[in-house]
């Protein structure tokens, strides 16, 4: 690490971690949207968009982590900033894995996959709005928490419904492929739920 000069030590740079987290959430939302669009259209341009959003989100996270190390002070707990960013990173990681696995295993989109990703998208969109309100109005952010949690509950139910159908089909190889896809989407939702837990903790500490 480059040694800071006297001016930097006396007047440390203030990083806008609220904005960084909002940017990461927004990029995640675009990534989930790209997956939804690819599932409905099959267009490779949507697949390419998802790849690009993954790169953008990774860059945002890396810059945030570097700034977190450099920051003299933070608007709320450093651990919470790191944890919520990592959870968001894992959301997009599993979203990307969904697309890559579907291509690798030659799995076509179906009603369950579309419903799962659609509900994940709804939860991610609300989460982005909540994070966007965190700086100016954390109490307003709290109002969105139940809707995000509800999206995760619905994803869990859709996952169980989907796997019930698959297991009853009598095709074990297809069951393995579909479980892989369904589970990636469910894991993305689980990490959204983890991010919401951290978000709620941040809200409690800010209010």
C-alpha positions in Angstrom: 0.0 0.0 0.0 1.3 3.4 -0.9 2.2 5.5 2.2 -0.2 8.4 2.6 1.2 11.9 2.7 0.5 14.3 5.6 -2.5 16.0 3.8 -4.2 12.6 3.2 -3.8 11.7 6.9 -5.1 15.0 8.1 -8.0 15.2 5.6 -8.9 11.6 4.7 -10.9 11.0 1.5 -14.6 10.4 2.1 -15.9 7.5 0.0 -19.6 7.3 -0.9 -20.3 3.7 0.1 -24.0 4.3 -0.1 -23.6 5.1 -3.8 -21.3 2.2 -4.4 -23.8 -0.3 -3.0 -26.6 1.2 -5.0 -24.5 0.9 -8.2 -23.8 -2.7 -7.4 -27.4 -3.5 -6.7 -28.5 -1.7 -9.9 -26.0 -3.7 -11.9 -27.2 -6.9 -10.3 -30.7 -6.0 -11.2 -29.7 -5.5 -14.9 -28.0 -8.9 -14.8 -31.1 -10.7 -13.5 -33.2 -8.8 -16.1 -30.8 -10.0 -18.9 -31.3 -13.6 -17.8 -35.0 -13.2 -17.8 -34.9 -11.7 -21.3 -32.6 -14.5 -22.5 -35.0 -17.1 -21.2 -37.9 -15.6 -23.0 -36.2 -14.7 -26.2 -33.1 -16.9 -26.6 -31.2 -14.0 -28.0 -27.4 -14.2 -27.5 -27.3 -10.5 -27.2 -29.1 -10.9 -23.8 -26.6 -13.6 -22.8 -23.7 -11.2 -23.7 -25.3 -8.5 -21.6 -25.4 -10.7 -18.6 -21.7 -11.5 -19.1 -21.0 -7.7 -19.2 -23.0 -7.0 -16.1 -21.1 -9.7 -14.2 -17.8 -7.9 -15.2 -19.2 -4.5 -14.2 -20.5 -5.8 -10.8 -17.1 -7.5 -10.1 -15.3 -4.2 -10.8 -17.7 -2.2 -8.6 -17.1 -4.8 -5.8 -13.4 -4.7 -6.1 -13.3 -0.9 -6.0 -15.6 -0.9 -3.0 -13.3 -3.3 -1.1 -10.2 -1.3 -2.0 -11.9 1.9 -0.7 -13.1 0.1 2.4 -9.4 -0.7 3.3 -8.4 2.9 2.6 -11.3 4.6 4.3 -10.5 6.5 7.5 -14.2 6.2 8.5 -17.4 4.6 7.1 -21.0 5.7 7.4 -21.9 2.4 9.1 -20.1 -0.8 10.1 -17.3 -1.9 7.8 -18.3 -5.6 8.2 -21.8 -4.8 7.0 -20.6 -3.0 4.0 -18.4 -5.9 3.1 -21.0 -8.6 3.8 -23.8 -7.0 1.8 -21.5 -6.5 -1.2 -20.3 -10.1 -1.1 -23.9 -11.4 -0.9 -24.8 -9.3 -3.9 -21.8 -10.6 -5.7 -23.0 -14.2 -5.1 -26.5 -13.4 -6.4 -25.1 -12.5 -9.8 -22.6 -15.4 -9.6 -25.5 -17.9 -9.4 -27.5 -16.0 -12.0 -24.6 -16.4 -14.4 -24.2 -20.1 -13.5 -27.9 -20.6 -14.4 -27.3 -19.4 -17.9 -24.0 -21.3 -18.3 -25.5 -24.5 -17.0 -28.5 -24.3 -19.2 -26.2 -24.0 -22.2 -23.8 -26.7 -21.1 -26.6 -29.2 -20.2 -28.7 -28.2 -23.2 -31.7 -27.4 -21.0 -34.6 -25.4 -22.5 -36.5 -22.8 -20.6 -39.8 -23.9 -19.0 -42.6 -22.4 -17.0 -40.9 -23.1 -13.6 -37.6 -21.5 -14.6 -39.3 -18.5 -16.0 -41.4 -18.1 -12.8 -38.3 -18.6 -10.6 -36.2 -16.0 -12.4 -39.2 -13.7 -12.6 -39.7 -13.8 -8.9 -36.0 -13.4 -8.3 -36.1 -10.3 -10.5 -39.0 -8.8 -8.5 -37.1 -9.3 -5.3 -33.9 -7.8 -6.8 -35.8 -4.8 -8.1 -37.3 -4.0 -4.7 -33.9 -4.6 -3.1 -32.3 -2.0 -5.4 -34.9 0.6 -4.5 -34.4 -0.1 -0.8 -30.6 0.3 -1.1 -31.2 3.5 -3.1 -33.1 5.0 -0.1 -30.7 3.9 2.5 -28.7 7.1 2.7 -31.5 9.7 2.8 -34.3 7.7 4.3 -33.4 4.4 5.9 -36.9 4.1 7.5 -38.3 4.1 3.9 -35.9 1.4 3.0 -37.3 -0.7 5.8 -40.7 -0.7 4.3 -39.4 -2.7 1.3 -38.0 -5.5 3.5 -41.2 -7.7 3.7 -41.7 -7.7 -0.1 -38.1 -8.9 -0.7 -38.5 -11.6 1.9 -41.8 -12.7 0.3 -40.0 -13.1 -3.0 -37.6 -15.6 -1.5 -40.4 -17.5 0.1 -42.1 -17.8 -3.3 -38.9 -18.9 -4.9 -38.5 -21.7 -2.3 -42.1 -22.9 -3.0 -41.6 -22.8 -6.8 -38.4 -24.8 -6.4 -40.2 -27.5 -4.4 -43.1 -27.5 -6.9 -40.7 -27.8 -9.8 -38.7 -30.6 -8.3 -41.9 -32.5 -7.4 -42.8 -32.5 -11.1 -39.3 -33.5 -12.2 -39.1 -36.4 -9.8 -42.5 -37.7 -10.9 -41.4 -37.7 -14.5 -39.4 -40.9 -14.1 -36.4 -39.5 -16.0 -33.4 -39.5 -13.5 -30.9 -37.8 -15.9 -33.4 -35.0 -16.7 -34.0 -34.7 -12.9 -30.3 -34.1 -12.3 -30.1 -31.5 -15.0 -33.2 -29.6 -13.9 -32.2 -29.8 -10.2 -28.9 -28.1 -11.1 -30.7 -25.2 -12.9 -33.4 -24.8 -10.3 -30.9 -24.9 -7.5 -28.8 -22.1 -9.0 -31.8 -19.8 -9.1 -32.7 -20.8 -5.5 -29.2 -20.1 -4.4 -29.3 -16.7 -6.0 -32.5 -16.0 -4.0 -30.9 -17.3 -0.8 -28.1 -14.8 -1.2 -30.6 -12.1 -1.8 -32.2 -13.1 1.5 -28.7 -12.9 3.1 -28.2 -9.4 1.6 -31.6 -8.4 3.0 -30.6 -9.6 6.5 -27.5 -7.4 6.4 -29.5 -4.5 4.9 -32.0 -4.7 7.8 -29.2 -4.7 10.3 -27.8 -1.6 8.6 -31.2 0.1 8.8 -31.6 -0.7 12.5 -28.2 0.8 13.2 -28.9 4.0 11.1 -32.2 4.7 12.7 
